[in-house]
Amino acid sequence: MMNHASGDLSTPAWASALDADVARAVGQHDTVFLARAVETETGRMSHPWLDHHLPLLYAAGAADERDEVRFPVVGFDLGSLSMRSVLFGSTIRRRAPAVRSAALAGLCPTIWPDRADR
């Protein structure tokens, strides 16, 4: 881990390695690797607790293999904290109007259970 008191904000090799491995896995929709990434040596160093890794698993699991993957924010903060964010592409946006239209027509009342008129 980094010694903040020393003022050294360089990115350690283990942090860069995991960030690159995760970016590659996300880009390839490799959910098997993503689920096991925290079990690797670099994963344990980067994610001693799962609370920051689990949201990525939920998003990757909900994505379709046809979804384009983009990384609008990359880089590190305080040396070892990856700021990488992921956007899963336009396939989701194309499906969304159909889902909303179905909900508006009352075909999917579970989307807005409190408002059947939406």
C-alpha positions, -999 to 999 in steps of 0.1 A, spaced: 0 0 0 10 36 -4 25 57 24 4 89 22 26 106 47 56 104 24 38 124 -3 44 96 -29 14 96 -52 28 74 -79 6 45 -90 19 11 -78 23 -16 -104 -3 -38 -87 -29 -11 -90 -21 -5 -127 -21 -42 -134 -56 -48 -118 -71 -18 -135 -58 -30 -169 -70 -65 -163 -105 -53 -152 -107 -29 -182 -99 -57 -206 -124 -81 -189 -152 -54 -190 -144 -48 -227 -147 -85 -235 -178 -89 -212 -158 -115 -192 -180 -117 -161 -162 -149 -150 -129 -130 -146 -147 -100 -131 -163 -121 -104 -129 -137 -95 -107 -106 -99 -108 -98 -62 -93 -133 -55 -61 -125 -73 -31 -110 -54 -36 -76 -71 -74 -79 -65 -69 -85 -27 -46 -55 -25 -69 -32 -45 -102 -44 -29 -97 -56 7 -135 -52 10 -160 -59 -17 -182 -28 -13 -165 -9 -42 -162 -40 -65 -198 -53 -63 -215 -25 -82 -193 -33 -112 -204 -69 -111 -241 -59 -110 -236 -35 -140 -216 -60 -160 -241 -88 -153 -270 -66 -165 -251 -56 -197 -257 -74 -229 -227 -89 -248 -237 -67 -277 -234 -35 -256 -206 -12 -265 -182 -5 -235 -168 29 -229 -146 43 -201 -154 80 -198 -132 85 -167 -98 68 -162 -68 74 -140 -59 71 -104 -64 93 -73 -40 93 -44 -18 69 -63 -37 36 -61 -74 44 -62 -87 37 -97 -113 62 -109 -122 42 -139 -159 44 -147 -178 22 -172 -206 30 -196 -223 1 -213 -235 12 -247 -263 21 -270 -281 -13 -270 -296 -4 -236 -307 30 -249 -324 15 -279 -343 -10 -257 -353 16 -231 -380 34 -252 -398 1 -259 -398 -8 -222 -411 27 -213 -437 25 -240 -449 -9 -227 -451 6 -192 -471 35 -205 -495 12 -222 -500 -7 -189 -482 -38 -201 -455 -37 -175 -472 -24 -143 -443 -37 -121 -420 -10 -134 -441 17 -117 -463 -3 -94 -477 29 -77 -487 46 -109 -506 26 -135 -513 58 -155 -477 64 -165 
